[in-house]
Amino acid sequence: MASSSSFTSLACLLVAAALLLAAMPAPATAVPWGQKELHLHVYWQDRASGNATVVTVAKAASTNTSTTRFSAINVMDDALTVGSDMNTSKIIGRAQGIYVSDSIETSSVLMAMNFVFIDGPYKGSSIAIFGPNFIEREVREMSIIGGTGVFRFARGYVQARSVWLNPSTADATVKYDIFIRIDEP
């Protein structure tokens, strides 16, 4: 009789453990079935001087006296490169879109842009990025809200880190780490 009781206790313990495991949420890093996760990085080359790739298209009269350039609307067609040096690194895409200085108190811009890939394995595809870019932070995070081509139905986020800034011209190089989930082909 003791062996039957032990077997019943063991069976109850196994059922309880299975129920507990089934009730636990999946870790945040789990990739749903039918999807894969990619980690890419590119360098965003924003040039306001010389052969400018970003221009201010609208601003309020108070923008010139604002320490945050509040209300400035900029349109960009910036190079995306493999490395940080704009002069020697291969261009693999363009960052096309707008950014708006949206804070009176801090250096923050609302980014709405597409990373359009023109070379490499993602040529012809794009990633849509939207969100706040708090410039004074070391790492800034924005949402991936979609894409085209290989990145159709994409979702994820990017982390931006400033690599180089010329304060007198506002020219900048920013590294973008891209964490993206896409459907398996």
Buried (B, 14 or more C-beta within 10 A) or exposed (E): EEEEEEEEEEEEEEEEEEEEEEEEEEEEEEEEEEEEEBEBEBBBBBBBEEEBBBEBEEBEEEBEEBEBBBBBBBBBBBBBBBEBEBEEBEBBBBBBBBBBBBBEEEBBBBBBBBBBBBEEEBEEBBBBBBBBBBBEBEEBBBBBBBBBBBBEEBBBBBBBEBBBBEEEEBBBBBBBBBBBBBEEE
